[in-house]
Amino acid sequence: MSSLENGIRILQCFSAERSELRVSEVAEHLGLPKSTVSRLMKTLAESGLIEPDPKRRGYGPGILAFELGNYFQKRLKLLDLVDEALSRLVDEYHATGYIGVLNGADIVLIRVRQGSYPVRLVLEPGYRGQAFATTIGRVLMARLPDAEVRALHPDPLSHPEAEYETDIDSLLSDLANIRRDGVAATFNTNFSGFCAIGCAVESADEPQAVAFSLSFPTSAADDEIIKRMKKSMLVEACEIGRRVKDKYWQEFRSVPEFDSKIVAVDGTRYTGRIGSIP
């Protein structure tokens, strides 16, 4: 493996949960000699992609990485349209809003809007999660051919933290439903006790599809609230899609009437009627 490939692997070790890394932990994680990792991290630091932290004897993201991230976001004019739509949805439903993109078999959050609901799960921009277990990941994968989705995922699929498991055939069946309905809902698949509803849009002029979602406690919304959320998100996605010439949304004819019982991705039915989002 080339030095360039190993350098990329080192950069991929950074995440929202691991914003600072030491040579020893990177070497152990990647299975590389400490001398190799030390040399490559010094080279990355000289370029500005990472920078040393003498106090903690490690490295964090550098100014060049920050600048590249900003350039990436500026390229996506679509992102501003999605951000405006998500702001309206968060104001209306008080749930936490997320915007993310697909990266291989994972999703990466790039913007977060905090809701005002008292109980909420707030993840930071840069959070990386398994796409199959998230609403954002599912609506984005629904835009891929089944063969590509199958190639990205081993079978069976497992998310131990949420105690959620599925298989590739069930996932592909769920993605077919998302393509039909334009919207996805997941319950207790990424974090136990939380659910999310989301849509994805793609500009004819930009290379990256973007997804947005609302997240809230499973116990906080009844079926009617969830149906309203789905319809509101579809309206926003349709409007954005028409503006950016997204072929899928240009051909999307109507907002479907959803069954009064919302079917979760694991096949169980959500029947909670404890309360509603104020």
C-alpha positions as CSV (number, residue, x, y, z in Angstrom):
1,M,0.0,0.0,0.0
2,S,1.4,3.4,-1.0
3,S,2.2,6.3,1.4
4,L,-0.6,8.3,-0.1
5,E,-3.1,5.5,0.6
6,N,-1.8,5.1,4.2
7,G,-2.1,8.9,4.6
8,I,-5.7,8.8,3.6
9,R,-6.4,5.9,6.0
10,I,-4.9,8.0,8.8
11,L,-7.2,10.9,7.9
12,Q,-10.1,8.6,7.9
13,C,-9.4,7.7,11.6
14,F,-10.6,11.1,12.6
15,S,-14.3,11.5,13.5
16,A,-16.6,13.5,15.7
17,E,-15.8,11.2,18.5
18,R,-12.1,11.1,17.8
19,S,-10.9,14.6,17.0
20,E,-7.5,14.0,18.5
21,L,-5.3,11.0,17.8
22,R,-1.9,9.7,19.0
23,V,0.6,7.9,16.8
24,S,0.3,4.8,18.9
25,E,-3.5,4.4,18.7
26,V,-3.4,5.1,14.9
27,A,-0.7,2.5,14.5
28,E,-2.7,-0.1,16.5
29,H,-6.0,0.7,14.7
30,L,-4.4,0.5,11.2
31,G,-2.0,-2.3,11.9
32,L,1.0,-0.2,10.8
33,P,4.5,0.3,12.4
34,K,4.6,3.3,14.7
35,S,7.6,4.6,12.8
36,T,5.6,4.6,9.6
37,V,2.6,6.3,11.2
38,S,4.8,8.9,12.9
39,R,6.5,9.8,9.6
40,L,3.2,10.1,7.7
41,M,1.5,12.2,10.4
42,K,4.5,14.6,10.4
43,T,4.1,14.9,6.7
44,L,0.3,15.5,7.0
45,A,1.1,18.1,9.7
46,E,3.6,19.9,7.4
47,S,0.8,20.1,4.7
48,G,-1.7,21.6,7.2
49,L,-4.1,18.7,7.0
50,I,-3.5,17.9,10.6
51,E,-1.7,19.8,13.4
52,P,0.2,18.7,16.5
53,D,-1.1,19.2,20.0
54,P,2.0,19.3,22.2
55,K,0.0,19.2,25.5
56,R,-1.7,16.0,24.6
57,R,1.1,14.6,22.5
58,G,-1.3,13.9,19.6
59,Y,-2.7,15.4,16.4
60,G,-6.0,17.1,15.5
61,P,-7.4,18.4,12.2
62,G,-5.5,21.2,10.7
63,I,-6.4,24.5,9.0
64,L,-6.2,23.0,5.5
65,A,-8.7,20.3,6.5
66,F,-11.1,23.1,7.8
67,E,-10.7,25.1,4.6
68,L,-11.3,22.0,2.4
69,G,-14.5,21.3,4.4
70,N,-15.7,24.8,3.8
71,Y,-15.0,24.6,0.1
72,F,-16.9,21.3,-0.1
73,Q,-20.0,22.9,1.6
74,K,-19.8,26.0,-0.6
75,R,-19.9,23.8,-3.7
76,L,-23.2,22.5,-2.6
77,K,-25.7,25.2,-3.4
78,L,-28.3,22.5,-2.7
79,L,-27.1,22.4,0.9
80,D,-28.4,26.0,1.5
81,L,-31.9,25.1,0.1
82,V,-32.0,22.0,2.3
83,D,-30.8,24.0,5.3
84,E,-33.6,26.5,4.8
85,A,-36.2,23.7,4.5
86,L,-34.9,22.0,7.6
87,S,-35.1,25.2,9.6
88,R,-38.8,25.5,8.8
89,L,-39.4,21.9,9.8
90,V,-37.5,22.2,13.1
91,D,-39.5,25.4,13.9
92,E,-42.8,23.6,13.1
93,Y,-42.1,20.3,14.9
94,H,-39.5,21.2,17.5
95,A,-37.5,18.0,16.7
96,T,-33.8,18.0,16.0
97,G,-32.8,18.3,12.4
98,Y,-29.9,16.7,10.6
99,I,-28.3,17.1,7.1
100,G,-26.0,14.4,5.9
101,V,-24.3,12.8,3.0
102,L,-23.3,9.2,2.1
103,N,-19.7,8.1,2.4
104,G,-19.3,4.5,1.3
105,A,-21.4,2.4,3.7
106,D,-21.6,5.3,6.2
107,I,-23.3,8.6,6.6
108,V,-21.6,11.8,7.7
109,L,-23.5,14.6,9.3
110,I,-22.6,18.0,7.9
111,R,-25.2,20.3,9.6
112,V,-27.3,20.0,12.7
113,R,-30.3,22.1,13.9
114,Q,-31.3,21.7,17.5
115,G,-34.9,21.4,18.3
116,S,-36.7,22.7,21.4
117,Y,-38.3,19.4,22.5
118,P,-37.1,18.7,26.1
119,V,-35.8,15.2,25.4
120,R,-33.6,15.1,22.4
121,L,-30.5,13.4,21.0
122,V,-28.1,15.9,19.5
123,L,-25.2,14.6,17.4
124,E,-22.4,16.9,16.2
125,P,-21.5,17.7,12.6
126,G,-18.9,15.2,11.5
127,Y,-20.7,12.3,13.2
128,R,-20.3,9.1,11.2
129,G,-22.7,6.3,11.4
130,Q,-23.7,3.1,9.6
131,A,-26.0,4.1,6.7
132,F,-28.3,1.1,6.9
133,A,-29.3,1.9,10.5
134,T,-30.1,5.6,9.8
135,T,-32.9,7.4,8.0
136,I,-30.4,9.6,6.2
137,G,-28.5,6.6,5.1
138,R,-31.5,4.8,3.8
139,V,-32.9,7.7,1.8
140,L,-29.5,8.2,0.2
141,M,-29.0,4.5,-0.6
142,A,-32.4,4.4,-2.1
143,R,-30.9,6.5,-4.9
144,L,-28.3,3.8,-5.7
145,P,-28.7,0.6,-7.7
146,D,-29.4,-2.5,-5.6
147,A,-26.2,-4.1,-6.8
148,E,-24.2,-1.2,-5.5
149,V,-25.9,-1.3,-2.1
150,R,-25.4,-5.0,-1.9
151,A,-21.7,-4.6,-2.7
152,L,-21.3,-2.1,0.2
153,H,-22.8,-4.3,2.9
154,P,-21.9,-7.6,4.4
155,D,-24.8,-9.9,5.4
156,P,-26.2,-10.0,8.0
157,L,-26.2,-6.3,9.0
158,S,-25.8,-5.5,12.7
159,H,-25.8,-2.4,14.9
160,P,-24.9,-3.7,18.3
161,E,-25.3,-0.4,20.2
162,A,-29.0,-0.2,19.2
163,E,-29.4,-4.0,19.2
164,Y,-30.7,-3.7,15.7
165,E,-30.1,-6.4,13.1
166,T,-31.4,-7.0,9.5
167,D,-30.2,-8.6,6.3
168,I,-29.4,-7.3,2.9
169,D,-32.6,-8.6,1.3
170,S,-34.8,-6.8,3.9
171,L,-32.7,-3.7,3.4
172,L,-33.3,-3.7,-0.3
173,S,-37.0,-4.3,0.2
174,D,-37.1,-1.2,2.5
175,L,-35.2,0.8,-0.1
176,A,-37.8,-0.1,-2.8
177,N,-40.5,1.2,-0.5
178,I,-38.5,4.5,0.0
179,R,-38.2,4.9,-3.8
180,R,-42.0,4.5,-4.0
181,D,-42.9,6.8,-1.1
182,G,-40.1,9.4,-1.3
183,V,-39.6,9.3,2.5
184,A,-38.2,7.0,5.1
185,A,-38.9,6.4,8.8
186,T,-36.7,4.4,11.2
187,F,-37.5,3.4,14.8
188,N,-34.9,2.4,17.3
189,T,-32.4,1.4,14.7
190,N,-29.5,3.8,15.3
191,F,-30.2,4.8,18.9
192,S,-32.7,3.0,21.1
193,G,-35.7,5.2,22.0
194,F,-35.4,7.5,19.1
195,C,-36.9,7.6,15.6
196,A,-36.3,9.7,12.5
197,I,-38.1,10.7,9.3
198,G,-36.2,11.9,6.2
199,C,-35.9,12.6,2.5
200,A,-33.1,13.0,0.0
201,V,-32.5,15.4,-2.9
202,E,-29.9,15.7,-5.6
203,S,-29.0,18.6,-7.9
204,A,-28.5,18.0,-11.6
205,D,-25.5,20.4,-11.4
206,E,-23.8,19.0,-8.2
207,P,-22.2,15.6,-7.6
208,Q,-23.4,14.9,-4.1
209,A,-26.9,13.9,-3.0
210,V,-28.0,15.4,0.4
211,A,-30.5,14.0,2.9
212,F,-32.3,15.7,5.7
213,S,-34.2,14.3,8.7
214,L,-36.1,15.1,11.9
215,S,-35.2,13.1,15.0
216,F,-37.3,12.8,18.1
217,P,-38.1,10.3,21.0
218,T,-40.1,7.4,19.9
219,S,-42.6,8.0,22.7
220,A,-43.1,11.7,21.8
221,A,-45.2,11.4,18.6
222,D,-48.4,9.6,17.8
223,D,-49.3,8.3,14.3
224,E,-51.0,11.6,13.2
225,I,-47.9,13.7,14.0
226,I,-45.7,11.2,12.1
227,K,-48.0,11.4,9.1
228,R,-47.9,15.2,9.2
229,M,-44.1,15.2,9.4
230,K,-43.8,12.9,6.4
231,K,-46.1,15.0,4.3
232,S,-44.3,18.2,5.4
233,M,-40.9,16.7,4.5
234,L,-42.3,15.5,1.1
235,V,-43.6,19.0,0.3
236,E,-40.2,20.5,1.1
237,A,-38.3,17.8,-0.9
238,C,-40.6,18.2,-3.9
239,E,-40.0,22.0,-3.9
240,I,-36.3,21.7,-3.6
241,G,-36.2,18.9,-6.2
242,R,-38.0,21.0,-8.8
243,R,-35.7,24.0,-8.2
244,V,-32.5,21.9,-8.6
245,K,-33.9,19.7,-11.4
246,D,-33.8,16.5,-9.4
247,K,-35.3,14.0,-11.9
248,Y,-36.8,11.9,-9.1
249,W,-38.8,14.7,-7.6
250,Q,-39.7,16.2,-11.0
251,E,-41.5,12.9,-11.7
252,F,-42.9,12.5,-8.2
253,R,-46.6,13.1,-8.7
254,S,-48.3,13.2,-5.4
255,V,-47.9,12.9,-1.6
256,P,-49.3,9.5,-0.7
257,E,-51.7,8.9,2.1
258,F,-49.9,6.8,4.7
259,D,-51.4,3.9,6.6
260,S,-52.5,5.0,10.1
261,K,-50.1,2.5,11.5
262,I,-46.5,3.4,10.5
263,V,-44.5,0.4,9.7
264,A,-41.0,0.5,11.1
265,V,-38.0,-0.7,9.0
266,D,-37.6,-3.9,11.2
267,G,-41.2,-4.9,10.4
268,T,-42.7,-4.1,13.7
269,R,-45.5,-1.6,13.9
270,Y,-45.2,1.7,15.7
271,T,-48.3,2.1,17.9
272,G,-47.1,4.6,20.5
273,R,-49.7,7.2,21.5
274,I,-48.1,8.5,24.6
275,G,-48.1,12.1,23.5
276,S,-47.5,14.5,20.7
277,I,-44.7,16.9,19.9
278,P,-45.9,20.3,21.0
